[in-house]
Amino acid sequence: MRTIWKGALTFGLVNVPVKVYSATEDHDVPLHQVHEKDGGRIRYQRTCEVCGETVAYADIDRAYVDDEQTVVLTKEDLAALPAEKSREIDVVEFVPSEQVDLLTLDKPYYLEPDSKSPKAYVLLRKTLEQTDRTAIVRFTLRQKTRLAALRVRGDVLVLQTLLWSDEVREADFPVLQEEVTISDKELELSASLVESYSADFDPDAFVDEYQKELRTLIDAKIEAGDTFDVAETFTESDAAGTGGEVIDLMEALRASVARSKEQRAKNVG
């Protein structure tokens, strides 16, 4: 796996250097469009709807449409925004794991300890396991501030980005507000059906049949010689600091707990 980001998990005065890796990958067979007659690659050009010119990627800016007005945002405008450049994954709070709505979970990442000793990493992992808590964290990736859940998967800490609250739609279906009568017998039969299908979930038992058959079809065409030469159908026009190690982990923990209690006392006062 390739590292996509390096930084440090921080909570209180505890600093856990980590490397970040994407935890998932796309298994779909890559396909592109070609001319049916000769297999030539189909390419799309970026064309301006005002002047009709083909525009180079370097000359493209972004824009926002507000009613009937187009607001152009140049590269300089976007660069001037106060984007975070921190290399820290900052723990905001620890919450009961059941309070994290599965609907809000987005892209997952693996965290690997990036220090001579993984003690702080293992300590945090074991603490999350024993307390059944999930850490809610903030960090910056590709100039965007992200909210994420830090949880445990086996022996690894997993960072899973969260959708912001206003990105989750409310389900408003009037039909579900109607009174529905379910008899005890219907509920009993339904529960019996569920029991007949009950099993321990094994993700390896399921495969993507479409991709499997697509791969078989491609192999069959290759074996039959039903192909074009790539050189004849394609042209050549296709156009990372790590946080420092905590020297005395126990001392950092004690100081963090003391500071947290002091802050709580001030808030109460």
FILOVEX-781820 format. One line per field, with one value per residue (C-alpha): x, z, y; residue in one letter; residue number from 1. Coordinates in nm, 2 decimals. Last residue first. Layout:
BEGIN
u	(X|...)
w	(Z|...)
v	(Y|...)
residu	(a|...)
num	(NUM|...)
END
This chain:
BEGIN
u	(-1.74|-1.85|-1.64|-1.34|-1.37|-1.39|-1.07|-0.89|-1.01|-0.89|-0.55|-0.50|-0.59|-0.35|-0.07|-0.12|-0.13|0.18|0.37|0.27|0.39|0.73|0.92|0.62|0.74|0.74|0.48|0.56|0.63|0.40|-0.22|-0.30|-0.19|0.01|-0.25|-0.45|-0.61|-0.31|-0.06|-0.31|-0.35|-0.72|-0.88|-1.09|-0.79|-1.01|-0.79|-0.83|-1.21|-1.23|-1.03|-1.26|-1.57|-1.43|-1.34|-1.69|-1.83|-1.63|-1.72|-2.09|-2.07|-1.92|-1.83|-1.98|-1.85|-1.55|-1.79|-1.87|-2.17|-2.27|-2.60|-2.98|-3.19|-3.43|-3.44|-3.56|-3.84|-3.94|-3.94|-4.18|-4.40|-4.42|-4.48|-4.77|-4.91|-4.89|-5.09|-4.94|-5.18|-5.05|-5.14|-5.02|-4.70|-4.49|-4.70|-4.59|-4.22|-3.98|-3.63|-3.40|-3.10|-2.75|-2.51|-2.63|-2.48|-2.13|-2.05|-1.79|-1.44|-1.33|-0.99|-0.92|-0.68|-0.54|-0.52|-0.86|-1.06|-1.06|-1.22|-1.14|-1.44|-1.39|-1.46|-1.27|-1.11|-1.03|-0.69|-0.63|-0.67|-0.71|-0.80|-1.07|-1.14|-1.43|-1.29|-1.51|-1.57|-1.62|-1.41|-1.20|-1.16|-1.09|-0.83|-0.67|-0.62|-0.49|-0.24|-0.14|-0.06|0.13|0.34|0.42|0.79|1.03|0.76|0.51|0.23|0.00|-0.34|-0.58|-0.83|-1.21|-1.42|-1.77|-1.96|-2.27|-2.53|-2.36|-2.48|-2.21|-2.39|-2.33|-1.96|-2.01|-1.82|-1.46|-1.41|-1.22|-0.92|-0.69|-0.54|-0.24|-0.04|-0.19|-0.22|-0.56|-0.70|-0.74|-0.87|-0.61|-0.54|-0.90|-0.90|-0.56|-0.69|-0.97|-1.33|-1.59|-1.93|-2.20|-2.52|-2.87|-2.96|-2.61|-2.40|-2.06|-1.74|-1.41|-1.11|-0.98|-0.67|-0.44|-0.68|-0.64|-0.96|-1.09|-1.25|-1.63|-1.63|-1.92|-1.97|-1.60|-1.49|-1.31|-1.24|-1.36|-1.17|-1.29|-1.01|-1.01|-1.15|-1.20|-1.57|-1.71|-1.52|-1.39|-1.51|-1.32|-1.33|-1.15|-1.25|-1.41|-1.21|-1.20|-0.98|-1.04|-0.84|-0.66|-0.34|-0.23|0.10|0.10|0.28|0.09|0.12|-0.02|-0.05|-0.43|-0.52|-0.31|-0.28|0.02|0.09|0.17|-0.06|-0.12|0.11|0.11|0.00)
w	(3.79|3.60|3.30|3.52|3.69|3.35|3.23|3.54|3.50|3.14|3.24|3.50|3.26|2.99|3.25|3.37|3.01|2.91|3.21|3.13|2.77|2.86|2.54|2.32|1.97|1.73|1.47|1.11|0.84|0.21|-2.14|-2.30|-2.65|-2.72|-2.95|-2.91|-3.17|-3.39|-3.10|-2.90|-3.16|-3.19|-3.04|-3.12|-3.11|-2.97|-2.65|-2.61|-2.66|-2.40|-2.15|-2.19|-2.14|-1.83|-1.68|-1.74|-1.58|-1.26|-1.27|-1.29|-1.02|-0.76|-0.49|-0.16|0.08|0.16|0.35|0.61|0.82|1.08|0.98|1.01|0.71|0.89|1.19|0.97|0.84|1.19|1.29|1.00|1.11|1.46|1.35|1.12|1.41|1.65|1.41|1.25|1.21|1.02|1.11|0.84|0.91|0.69|0.38|0.45|0.36|0.49|0.53|0.63|0.41|0.54|0.41|0.67|0.95|0.79|0.64|0.84|0.74|0.87|1.05|1.13|1.41|1.35|1.56|1.46|1.34|1.60|1.57|1.48|1.35|1.11|1.05|0.76|0.69|0.32|0.18|0.03|0.38|0.70|1.03|1.29|1.52|1.69|1.89|1.92|2.26|2.38|2.69|2.66|2.28|2.27|2.54|2.37|2.05|2.23|2.42|2.10|1.93|2.23|2.25|1.88|1.95|1.68|1.53|1.24|1.37|1.08|1.03|0.79|0.60|0.55|0.32|0.45|0.77|0.82|0.76|1.02|1.29|1.56|1.89|1.92|1.97|2.29|2.23|2.28|2.19|1.97|1.88|1.65|1.35|1.31|1.00|0.98|0.65|0.71|0.43|0.50|0.15|-0.06|-0.28|-0.38|-0.50|-0.68|-0.86|-0.98|-0.86|-1.11|-0.98|-1.24|-1.19|-1.28|-0.94|-0.79|-1.01|-0.87|-1.08|-1.10|-1.33|-1.64|-1.82|-1.70|-1.82|-2.18|-2.34|-2.68|-2.82|-2.88|-2.77|-2.52|-2.46|-2.40|-2.50|-2.29|-2.53|-2.49|-2.62|-2.80|-2.85|-3.19|-3.19|-3.57|-3.64|-3.28|-3.20|-2.84|-2.49|-2.18|-1.94|-1.61|-1.46|-1.12|-0.81|-0.66|-0.35|0.02|0.33|0.19|0.39|0.65|0.84|1.21|1.48|1.82|2.03|2.38|2.53|2.53|2.23|1.92|1.63|1.42|1.05|0.73|0.43|0.12|0.20|-0.07|0.00)
v	(2.77|2.46|2.57|2.64|2.30|2.13|2.30|2.19|1.84|1.84|1.98|1.72|1.44|1.58|1.61|1.26|1.12|1.32|1.19|0.83|0.87|1.01|1.09|1.16|1.12|1.42|1.49|1.39|1.62|1.51|1.42|1.16|1.26|0.94|0.80|0.47|0.25|0.14|0.11|-0.09|-0.36|-0.45|-0.76|-1.07|-1.31|-1.59|-1.60|-1.22|-1.24|-1.53|-1.33|-1.03|-1.24|-1.41|-1.07|-0.95|-1.26|-1.20|-0.83|-0.91|-1.18|-0.95|-1.21|-1.30|-1.57|-1.35|-1.12|-1.39|-1.28|-1.54|-1.69|-1.65|-1.72|-1.96|-1.72|-1.44|-1.66|-1.75|-1.38|-1.31|-1.59|-1.46|-1.10|-1.22|-1.43|-1.13|-0.92|-0.61|-0.31|-0.01|0.35|0.59|0.79|0.56|0.68|1.03|0.95|1.21|1.05|1.34|1.38|1.36|1.63|1.88|1.67|1.66|1.33|1.14|1.03|0.69|0.66|0.30|0.20|-0.15|-0.46|-0.59|-0.29|-0.01|0.33|0.69|0.87|1.16|1.53|1.68|2.01|2.04|2.13|1.78|1.63|1.83|1.67|1.68|1.38|1.20|0.92|0.61|0.45|0.10|0.18|-0.13|-0.12|0.26|0.22|-0.08|0.12|0.43|0.22|0.04|0.37|0.51|0.19|0.17|0.24|0.36|0.58|0.59|0.38|0.27|0.42|0.26|0.49|0.46|0.69|0.77|0.69|0.92|0.65|0.43|0.68|0.72|0.70|0.33|0.39|0.59|0.92|1.04|1.40|1.65|1.43|1.63|1.45|1.67|1.76|2.11|2.28|2.43|2.64|3.01|3.09|3.28|2.98|2.97|3.33|3.28|2.97|3.19|3.17|3.29|3.39|3.32|3.52|3.42|3.26|3.21|2.99|2.91|2.90|2.72|2.81|2.64|2.78|2.50|2.24|2.37|2.51|2.41|2.73|2.76|3.12|3.11|2.74|2.68|2.34|2.08|1.80|1.44|1.14|0.82|0.57|0.40|0.04|0.05|0.03|0.05|0.37|0.34|0.42|0.31|0.02|-0.05|-0.39|-0.30|-0.39|-0.03|-0.01|0.03|0.11|0.42|0.46|0.71|0.70|0.78|0.97|0.95|1.26|1.27|1.62|1.61|1.40|1.42|1.18|1.27|1.32|1.15|1.13|0.91|0.62|0.36|0.00)
residu	(g|v|n|k|a|r|q|e|k|s|r|a|v|s|a|r|l|a|e|m|l|d|i|v|e|g|g|t|g|a|a|d|s|e|t|f|t|e|a|v|d|f|t|d|g|a|e|i|k|a|d|i|l|t|r|l|e|k|q|y|e|d|v|f|a|d|p|d|f|d|a|s|y|s|e|v|l|s|a|s|l|e|l|e|k|d|s|i|t|v|e|e|q|l|v|p|f|d|a|e|r|v|e|d|s|w|l|l|t|q|l|v|l|v|d|g|r|v|r|l|a|a|l|r|t|k|q|r|l|t|f|r|v|i|a|t|r|d|t|q|e|l|t|k|r|l|l|v|y|a|k|p|s|k|s|d|p|e|l|y|y|p|k|d|l|t|l|l|d|v|q|e|s|p|v|f|e|v|v|d|i|e|r|s|k|e|a|p|l|a|a|l|d|e|k|t|l|v|v|t|q|e|d|d|v|y|a|r|d|i|d|a|y|a|v|t|e|g|c|v|e|c|t|r|q|y|r|i|r|g|g|d|k|e|h|v|q|h|l|p|v|d|h|d|e|t|a|s|y|v|k|v|p|v|n|v|l|g|f|t|l|a|g|k|w|i|t|r|m)
num	(269|268|267|266|265|264|263|262|261|260|259|258|257|256|255|254|253|252|251|250|249|248|247|246|245|244|243|242|241|240|239|238|237|236|235|234|233|232|231|230|229|228|227|226|225|224|223|222|221|220|219|218|217|216|215|214|213|212|211|210|209|208|207|206|205|204|203|202|201|200|199|198|197|196|195|194|193|192|191|190|189|188|187|186|185|184|183|182|181|180|179|178|177|176|175|174|173|172|171|170|169|168|167|166|165|164|163|162|161|160|159|158|157|156|155|154|153|152|151|150|149|148|147|146|145|144|143|142|141|140|139|138|137|136|135|134|133|132|131|130|129|128|127|126|125|124|123|122|121|120|119|118|117|116|115|114|113|112|111|110|109|108|107|106|105|104|103|102|101|100|99|98|97|96|95|94|93|92|91|90|89|88|87|86|85|84|83|82|81|80|79|78|77|76|75|74|73|72|71|70|69|68|67|66|65|64|63|62|61|60|59|58|57|56|55|54|53|52|51|50|49|48|47|46|45|44|43|42|41|40|39|38|37|36|35|34|33|32|31|30|29|28|27|26|25|24|23|22|21|20|19|18|17|16|15|14|13|12|11|10|9|8|7|6|5|4|3|2|1)
END
